[in-house]
């Protein structure tokens, strides 16, 4: 029995990603200097760079800026208007305090000041802390919690389960391949979830107005239709417009996903063998 393997959105081969980020590339830079006699002296250098190294340099820059911000705070009136030397001492004490509890922090609560505090002792440890934050963000994206946060579906367990049920049903059908298609699945899930939410709100508001009018008519023993207040009608219309807007957004992304699959490059295989086309594996025979 051939069972089709499910593919979760944003599922990533971590080893391939690591290899891509650590791959070295050569960058040639030319430095020029003009002397007083008008002659220009050029110096060419070839630098080895990688995405991982560039990111590490950015993190170190953020760490330095975080410590500078801490020192500058202690030099303001709010920080005690301390002289520069004393402000630095206070900043170092603050970093020591931060290192005492940073291990227990949730990844989303780790700030640049915490990474800077760890980097004061050991830069490699600060990059390890950054890696923990990075991995947590990857897990959040792959699990669907990042998209659920947009709709407010992370507050209660059942609300999150409802959101992930929609996400999995779309992913089961489309079998997203790569980050772009996975992002479209999340966009469709968000739009569909919000469409259902605002459709429910619109219906509840309309029913509530109808029931209150019916009670009012029965109380006064009158027959007929009592028009709602304008603010009540506006509230119902607002909810229906929001539901319709999210429905249009859902259909727009669905068409874009369809077109992305439709206009993908055509693959021609003249010899027998297995060819990977999108999310499917097709055996081609002569």
C-alpha positions in Angstrom: 0.0 0.0 0.0 1.4 3.3 -1.1 0.8 5.8 1.7 1.4 9.4 0.9 3.7 11.1 3.3 2.4 14.3 4.9 4.5 17.4 4.7 4.2 20.0 7.4 4.5 23.6 6.4 8.0 25.1 7.0 9.5 21.7 7.6 13.2 22.3 7.1 16.2 20.0 6.7 18.4 21.6 9.5 21.6 20.0 8.1 21.1 21.4 4.7 20.3 24.8 6.1 23.4 24.7 8.3 25.5 23.8 5.2 24.0 26.7 3.2 24.6 29.2 6.0 28.2 28.1 6.6 29.2 27.9 2.9 32.1 30.3 2.3 31.9 32.8 -0.5 34.7 35.0 -1.7 34.2 38.8 -1.9 36.8 41.0 -3.5 37.0 44.6 -2.2 39.1 47.4 -3.5 40.3 50.2 -1.2 41.6 53.4 -2.7 43.6 56.3 -1.3 44.5 59.5 -3.0 47.9 61.1 -2.1 48.8 64.7 -2.1 50.4 64.5 -5.5 47.2 63.2 -7.0 48.2 59.6 -7.4 45.7 57.0 -6.4 46.8 53.9 -4.6 44.5 50.9 -4.8 44.6 47.9 -2.6 42.6 44.8 -3.4 41.6 42.2 -0.8 39.7 39.0 -1.1 37.6 38.2 2.0 36.0 34.9 2.9 32.5 35.4 4.1 29.5 33.3 5.0 25.9 34.0 6.0 26.6 32.5 9.5 29.6 34.7 10.0 27.8 37.8 8.8 25.0 37.1 11.2 27.4 36.6 14.1 29.0 40.0 13.4 25.6 41.6 13.5 24.9 40.0 16.8 28.1 41.3 18.3 27.2 44.8 17.0 23.8 44.6 18.7 25.5 43.4 22.0 27.8 46.4 22.0 24.9 48.8 21.3 22.9 47.2 24.1 25.8 47.8 26.6 26.2 51.4 25.4 22.5 52.0 25.9 22.8 50.6 29.5 25.6 53.0 30.2 23.8 55.9 28.7 20.8 55.2 30.8 22.8 55.6 34.1 24.1 58.9 32.8 20.6 60.3 32.5 18.5 61.7 35.3 16.4 58.5 35.4 19.6 56.5 36.0 21.0 58.8 38.7 22.9 61.2 36.4 26.2 59.3 37.1 29.6 60.2 35.7 30.8 58.1 32.7 33.1 55.9 34.8 30.5 55.2 37.4 27.9 54.5 34.7 30.2 51.9 33.3 30.5 50.2 36.7 26.7 50.2 37.1 26.4 48.7 33.7 28.8 45.9 34.5 26.9 45.2 37.8 23.7 45.2 35.8 25.1 42.6 33.4 26.2 40.4 36.3 22.7 40.5 37.6 21.3 39.6 34.2 23.6 36.6 33.8 22.2 35.2 37.0 18.7 34.6 35.6 19.1 34.5 31.8 19.2 30.7 31.6 15.7 30.5 32.9 14.2 33.0 30.5 11.9 31.9 27.8 13.5 32.5 24.3 11.0 35.2 23.3 11.9 37.2 26.5 15.6 37.2 25.9 16.8 40.7 25.0 20.0 42.1 23.5 21.0 43.2 26.9 20.9 39.6 28.1 23.0 38.4 25.2 25.5 41.3 25.8 25.7 40.3 29.5 26.7 36.7 28.6 29.0 38.0 25.9 30.9 40.1 28.4 32.3 36.8 29.9 32.4 34.6 26.8 31.4 35.7 23.2 30.8 32.0 22.2 28.3 31.6 25.0 26.4 34.6 23.8 26.2 33.2 20.3 25.0 29.9 21.8 22.3 31.9 23.6 21.4 33.5 20.3 21.3 30.1 18.7 18.7 29.0 21.3 16.6 32.0 20.5 17.0 31.3 16.7 16.0 27.6 17.1 13.0 28.5 19.2 11.8 30.9 16.5 12.2 28.1 13.9 10.2 25.7 16.0 7.5 28.3 16.5 7.2 28.9 12.8 7.2 25.2 11.9 4.7 24.3 14.6 2.2 27.0 13.5 2.2 28.9 16.7 3.7 32.0 14.9 0.7 32.2 12.6 -1.7 31.4 15.4 -0.4 34.4 17.3 -1.8 36.7 14.5 -5.3 35.6 15.1 -5.0 35.4 18.9 -5.4 31.6 18.8 -2.5 31.0 21.2 -4.4 32.1 24.4 -6.4 28.9 25.0 -5.4 25.3 24.1 -8.6 24.5 22.2 -8.3 27.7 20.2 -4.8 26.7 19.2 -6.0 23.2 18.3 -8.7 24.6 16.1 -6.2 26.8 14.2 -3.8 23.9 13.7 -6.6 21.7 12.5 -7.3 24.1 9.7 -3.6 24.5 8.9 -3.0 20.7 8.8 -6.0 20.2 6.5 -4.7 22.8 4.0 -1.2 21.3 4.2 -2.5 17.8 3.7 -4.1 18.8 0.5 -1.4 21.1 -1.0 1.7 19.4 0.5 3.6 22.7 0.6 7.1 22.6 -0.8 9.5 25.2 0.6 9.1 28.4 2.5 7.0 30.4 0.0 4.3 27.8 -0.3 4.4 27.2 3.5 3.9 30.9 4.0 0.9 30.8 1.7 -0.6 28.0 3.7 -0.3 30.1 6.9 -1.8 33.1 5.1 -4.8 31.0 4.0 -5.2 29.6 7.5 -5.1 33.1 9.1 -7.6 34.5 6.6 -10.0 31.5 6.9 -9.8 31.6 10.8 -10.6 35.3 10.9 -13.3 34.9 8.3 -15.0 32.4 10.5 -14.5 34.5 13.6 -16.0 37.7 12.1 -18.9 35.7 10.4 -19.7 34.4 13.9 -19.6 37.9 15.4 -21.8 39.3 12.6 -24.4 36.6 13.1 -24.4 37.0 16.8 -24.9 40.7 16.6 -27.7 40.4 14.1 -29.5 37.7 16.2 -29.0 39.7 19.4 -30.6 42.8 17.8 -33.5 40.7 16.4 -34.2 39.1 19.8 -34.1 42.4 21.7 -36.5 44.0 19.2 -38.8 41.0 19.5 -38.8 41.2 23.3 -39.5 45.0 23.0 -42.5 44.4 20.7 -43.9 41.7 22.9 -43.6 43.9 25.9 -45.5 46.7 24.3 -48.0 44.3 22.7 -47.4 45.8 19.3 -46.9 44.2 16.0 -44.5 45.2 13.3 -40.9 46.0 12.8 -38.9 48.3 15.1 -35.8 49.5 13.2 -32.5 49.1 15.1 -30.4 51.9 16.3 -27.9 53.1 13.8 -24.9 52.1 15.9 -26.3 48.6 16.1 -26.7 48.4 12.3 -23.1 49.8 11.9 -21.7 47.1 14.2 -23.3 44.3 12.2 -22.2 45.8 8.9 -18.6 46.2 10.2 -18.5 42.6 11.2 -19.8 41.4 7.8 -17.3 43.7 5.9 -14.4 42.2 7.9 -15.6 38.7 7.2 -16.0 39.5 3.5 -12.5 41.1 3.5 -10.9 38.0 5.0 -12.8 35.8 2.5 -11.4 37.8 -0.4 -7.9 37.6 1.1 -8.2 33.8 1.4 -9.3 33.4 -2.2 -6.6 35.8 -3.4 -3.9 33.7 -1.7 -5.5 30.5 -2.9 -5.3 31.7 -6.5 -1.7 32.8 -6.1 -0.8 29.4 -4.7 -2.5 27.7 -7.7 -0.7 30.0 -10.1 2.6 29.3 -8.5 2.1 25.6 -9.1 0.6 26.1 -12.6 3.5 28.3 -13.9 6.3 26.3 -12.4 9.1 25.3 -15.0 8.3 22.3 -17.0 10.7 19.3 -16.5 11.3 16.9 -19.4 12.9 13.6 -18.6 14.0 11.6 -21.7 15.4 8.6 -19.8 13.7 6.3 -17.4 14.1 7.2 -13.7 12.5 9.0 -10.8 11.8 12.7 -11.1 10.8 14.9 -8.3 8.1 17.3 -9.4 6.9 19.7 -6.7 5.7 17.6 -3.8 5.1 14.5 -5.8 7.5 11.8 -6.8 6.7 10.4 -10.3 8.3 7.4 -11.9 8.7 8.2 -15.6 8.9 5.3 -18.1 9.8 5.2 -21.8 
